[in-house]
Amino acid sequence: MTSTSAWAAPLVELLGLAHPPVAVTFGTQPAASGDSGLAAQPAGCCFWEPAQRQVLDTRAADHAHCSTGSYTHGLIDLAGAASGADTAALVDSGWITPADLDVVARLPIRPTSIRYEPLTVATDPDVVLVRLSPVSLMTLQGACPDLRLASRPQCQIVPLAYAGQIAVSPGCAVSRARTGLPTQEMTCALPAARLPALIDRLRQAVAADQAVASYATIDRQRFATLERP
């Protein structure tokens, strides 16, 4: 078991995850041929869920159907993203403005490949993606109060985490429609390098939550139960 994959089980346990963590690794060496069996997808975020179960090696062309996602992942420049017909549809709807695009987080490198895979089989990932429930977010925020709540588009959590920031997204309408992300879940990107320290802080946060929840449960018994409508 590698040093990074060893953190998969603690993450699942401490955050109460219903889904396994996904590792994202950016390649910067000359790319080999892409995965010939990889079906075309409307956006890079569509690789996140299947990567819970399998290794997916992608190239820029696999992300090309989403101009905004290609931009956040460093695959095209802002001018290229802004000129896309899909971006025009987003801007014309009022969902996002050109000024919003100017401040969207972007990967500082132009990767030649992006690998998505279960964290349990990753060797040296850059970012780890997890799907959070409200309770999971409560635990994570208790451990890391400096986490960032990212605005639309959802995929900018990946470059934010690459830069060292724990980033949570409530999702965005575009990504939720494309991926089928359940309404009760949200996404989070974790810097892989911070996993050891994060696990330690999560253990402390979980212990504290359990202690105060035990107190509150006992204290609640002193009060009358109100009838629900």
C-alpha positions as CSV (number, residue, x, y, z in Angstrom):
1,M,0.0,0.0,0.0
2,T,1.4,3.4,-1.0
3,S,1.6,6.3,1.4
4,T,-1.2,8.2,-0.4
5,S,-3.5,5.2,-0.8
6,A,-3.2,4.5,2.9
7,W,-5.3,7.6,3.6
8,A,-8.3,6.4,1.7
9,A,-9.8,4.3,4.6
10,P,-9.3,7.0,7.2
11,L,-11.0,9.6,5.0
12,V,-14.0,7.4,4.4
13,E,-14.3,6.5,8.1
14,L,-13.7,10.0,9.6
15,L,-15.9,11.9,7.0
16,G,-18.5,9.1,6.9
17,L,-18.2,9.0,3.1
18,A,-20.8,7.1,1.1
19,H,-18.4,7.0,-1.9
20,P,-14.7,6.2,-2.2
21,P,-12.2,9.1,-2.7
22,V,-10.9,9.8,-6.2
23,A,-7.3,10.7,-7.0
24,V,-6.5,13.2,-9.7
25,T,-2.9,13.3,-11.2
26,F,-1.7,15.8,-13.8
27,G,0.9,14.6,-16.2
28,T,3.4,17.1,-17.7
29,Q,5.5,14.8,-19.8
30,P,4.8,14.2,-23.5
31,A,1.5,12.3,-23.7
32,A,1.2,8.8,-24.9
33,S,-1.9,7.8,-26.9
34,G,-5.1,8.3,-25.0
35,D,-7.4,5.5,-23.7
36,S,-9.0,4.2,-26.9
37,G,-11.9,2.7,-24.9
38,L,-12.8,6.0,-23.2
39,A,-16.3,7.1,-24.3
40,A,-16.8,10.8,-25.1
41,Q,-18.2,12.8,-22.1
42,P,-19.8,16.3,-22.0
43,A,-17.3,17.5,-19.4
44,G,-14.3,16.5,-17.3
45,C,-16.5,16.3,-14.1
46,C,-18.2,13.4,-15.7
47,F,-15.1,11.3,-15.1
48,W,-15.2,11.8,-11.4
49,E,-17.9,9.3,-10.5
50,P,-16.7,6.4,-12.7
51,A,-13.1,7.0,-11.4
52,Q,-14.4,5.7,-8.0
53,R,-14.1,2.3,-9.6
54,Q,-11.6,2.4,-12.5
55,V,-8.5,4.2,-13.8
56,L,-9.3,6.8,-16.5
57,D,-6.4,8.3,-18.4
58,T,-7.6,11.4,-20.2
59,R,-6.2,14.0,-22.6
60,A,-7.2,17.5,-23.6
61,A,-9.6,16.2,-26.3
62,D,-11.5,14.2,-23.6
63,H,-12.3,17.5,-21.9
64,A,-12.9,19.6,-25.0
65,H,-16.7,19.4,-24.9
66,C,-16.7,21.8,-21.9
67,S,-14.8,25.0,-22.6
68,T,-15.0,26.2,-19.0
69,G,-13.7,23.0,-17.6
70,S,-10.9,22.9,-20.2
71,Y,-10.0,26.4,-19.0
72,T,-10.0,25.6,-15.3
73,H,-7.8,22.5,-15.9
74,G,-5.2,24.6,-17.8
75,L,-6.0,22.9,-21.2
76,I,-7.0,26.1,-23.1
77,D,-6.6,29.8,-22.4
78,L,-9.3,32.3,-21.4
79,A,-9.8,33.5,-25.0
80,G,-10.3,30.0,-26.2
81,A,-12.8,29.3,-23.4
82,A,-14.7,32.5,-24.0
83,S,-15.1,31.8,-27.7
84,G,-16.7,28.4,-27.1
85,A,-20.4,28.0,-28.1
86,D,-21.1,26.3,-24.8
87,T,-19.6,29.3,-22.9
88,A,-21.7,31.6,-25.0
89,A,-24.8,29.7,-23.9
90,L,-23.8,30.1,-20.2
91,V,-23.1,33.8,-20.6
92,D,-26.3,34.5,-22.7
93,S,-28.4,32.8,-19.9
94,G,-27.0,35.1,-17.3
95,W,-25.6,32.1,-15.4
96,I,-22.1,33.5,-15.6
97,T,-20.6,36.8,-16.9
98,P,-17.3,37.4,-18.7
99,A,-16.1,39.2,-15.6
100,D,-16.8,36.0,-13.6
101,L,-14.7,34.0,-16.0
102,D,-11.8,36.4,-15.4
103,V,-11.6,35.3,-11.7
104,V,-12.3,31.6,-12.0
105,A,-9.4,29.5,-10.6
106,R,-7.2,27.9,-13.2
107,L,-4.5,25.3,-13.1
108,P,-1.1,27.0,-13.4
109,I,0.3,24.3,-15.7
110,R,-0.9,22.9,-19.0
111,P,-1.1,19.2,-18.4
112,T,-0.5,16.7,-21.2
113,S,-2.7,14.1,-19.4
114,I,-5.1,13.9,-16.4
115,R,-5.5,10.6,-14.6
116,Y,-8.6,9.9,-12.5
117,E,-8.6,6.8,-10.4
118,P,-9.6,5.4,-7.0
119,L,-7.3,6.8,-4.3
120,T,-6.6,3.2,-3.1
121,V,-4.6,2.6,-6.3
122,A,-3.0,6.0,-6.8
123,T,0.8,6.5,-6.2
124,D,1.4,10.2,-6.3
125,P,-1.8,12.2,-6.9
126,D,-2.1,16.0,-6.9
127,V,-5.7,16.3,-5.8
128,V,-8.2,14.1,-4.0
129,L,-11.9,14.4,-4.7
130,V,-14.6,13.4,-2.2
131,R,-18.4,13.7,-2.2
132,L,-19.7,15.2,1.1
133,S,-23.0,15.1,2.9
134,P,-24.0,18.0,5.2
135,V,-22.6,16.0,8.1
136,S,-19.4,15.3,6.3
137,L,-19.0,19.0,5.6
138,M,-19.7,19.8,9.3
139,T,-16.8,17.5,10.3
140,L,-14.4,18.8,7.6
141,Q,-15.2,22.4,8.5
142,G,-14.6,21.6,12.2
143,A,-11.1,20.3,11.3
144,C,-10.3,22.9,8.7
145,P,-12.2,26.2,9.3
146,D,-10.2,27.8,6.6
147,L,-11.7,25.7,3.9
148,R,-13.0,27.7,0.9
149,L,-16.6,27.5,-0.4
150,A,-16.1,27.9,-4.2
151,S,-18.6,29.5,-6.5
152,R,-19.5,28.4,-10.0
153,P,-18.3,26.6,-11.9
154,Q,-17.8,23.6,-9.7
155,C,-14.7,22.3,-11.5
156,Q,-12.6,25.2,-10.2
157,I,-12.2,23.3,-6.9
158,V,-9.6,21.2,-8.7
159,P,-7.1,24.0,-9.4
160,L,-7.8,25.5,-6.0
161,A,-6.8,22.2,-4.3
162,Y,-3.8,22.0,-6.6
163,A,-2.7,25.3,-5.2
164,G,-3.0,24.0,-1.6
165,Q,-6.5,25.1,-0.7
166,I,-9.2,22.8,0.6
167,A,-12.2,23.7,-1.6
168,V,-15.8,22.7,-1.3
169,S,-18.5,23.3,-3.9
170,P,-22.3,23.1,-3.5
171,G,-22.1,22.0,-7.1
172,C,-23.3,24.0,-10.1
173,A,-26.4,23.6,-12.2
174,V,-24.4,22.7,-15.3
175,S,-22.3,20.0,-13.5
176,R,-25.3,18.6,-11.6
177,A,-27.3,18.2,-14.8
178,R,-24.3,16.5,-16.5
179,T,-23.3,14.2,-13.7
180,G,-26.5,13.4,-11.9
181,L,-24.9,14.5,-8.5
182,P,-27.6,13.9,-5.9
183,T,-29.2,17.0,-4.3
184,Q,-28.0,15.9,-0.8
185,E,-24.3,15.7,-1.9
186,M,-21.6,18.3,-2.7
187,T,-18.1,18.0,-3.9
188,C,-14.8,18.8,-2.2
189,A,-11.2,18.8,-3.5
190,L,-8.3,18.2,-1.1
191,P,-4.6,18.9,-1.8
192,A,-3.1,15.4,-1.7
193,A,0.0,16.7,0.1
194,R,-2.1,17.8,3.0
195,L,-3.7,14.4,3.6
196,P,-1.5,13.3,6.6
197,A,-2.1,16.6,8.5
198,L,-5.8,16.6,7.5
199,I,-6.4,13.1,8.8
200,D,-4.9,14.1,12.2
201,R,-7.1,17.2,12.4
202,L,-10.2,15.1,11.4
203,R,-9.5,12.7,14.2
204,Q,-9.5,15.6,16.7
205,A,-12.6,17.1,15.2
206,V,-14.5,13.8,15.2
207,A,-13.6,13.2,18.9
208,A,-14.7,16.7,19.8
209,D,-18.0,16.3,17.9
210,Q,-18.7,13.0,19.6
211,A,-18.0,14.5,23.0
212,V,-20.3,17.4,22.6
213,A,-23.0,15.3,20.9
214,S,-23.0,13.0,23.9
215,Y,-23.4,15.9,26.2
216,A,-26.2,17.4,24.1
217,T,-28.1,14.1,23.9
218,I,-28.1,13.7,27.7
219,D,-28.9,17.4,28.2
220,R,-31.8,17.1,25.7
221,Q,-33.5,14.6,28.0
222,R,-34.2,17.4,30.6
223,F,-36.6,19.1,28.2
224,A,-40.1,18.2,27.0
225,T,-40.5,16.9,23.4
226,L,-42.6,19.2,21.3
227,E,-45.1,17.6,18.9
228,R,-44.2,17.8,15.3
229,P,-46.9,19.1,12.9
